[in-house]
């Protein structure tokens, strides 16, 4: 039996990478899917892929860091489906700079997408989840635990996402709302490829990243989607406030 039949899932950053892979998988598992992304062109392509998986997705273009837009999108989803059962926050980006070279505008931009967007969407869906319970999955990063070079704003934002999830998990356990963090390693997505290219030596950056993983390769978005499916489903009914590592052994090594 499909694991998400009758569920409504909202996925931010759902037009590419882990977000898109998760949207397709969730649709195959019976969920009604709403995806949010600022890339209108990618949204159109994503809609085709999700529809092929068995669900006509709700497509919402916009900035996850806009309070007004998040509230409008939430109202639209509830207007169509009447409920929200799952939130997966994949939207995010990085600048690839250490602190001295990071402008305030760059800092604000990264935290707006990665942290504020997570906060706004989580806050928006809590009332909808209180009646029947629900599951939130925030996307963190192995770098929030291991550290890393020249990516200060990104690391700070992902560390804060972990802390936000843990705090919310305690606050909303009485509401039967589970909140967990998916912690990917280096996953072969457009975001990672952009990061490699930004280094000026994409091939070298990729090789160094692969070498950090004991499994000896980059991860695939579909592998993260399967972990997100577990956290979204009743299979994880006693899992909250946890970090699920999908990092190819990066943190163990």
Secondary structure, DSSP 8 states (H G I E B T S, - for coil): --TTTT-EEEEETTTSHHHHHHHHHHHHTT-EEEEEES-HHHHHHHHHHHHHTT---EEEES-TT-HHHHHHHHHHHHHHHS---EEEE---------GGG--HHHHHHHHIIIIIHHHHHHHHHHHHHHTT-EEEEEE--THHHH--SS-HHHHHHHHHHHHHHHHHHHHHGGGTEEEEEEEE-SB-SHHHHHHHHHTT-HHHHHHHHHHHSTTSS-B-HHHHHHHHHHHHSGGGTT--S-EEEESTTTTT-
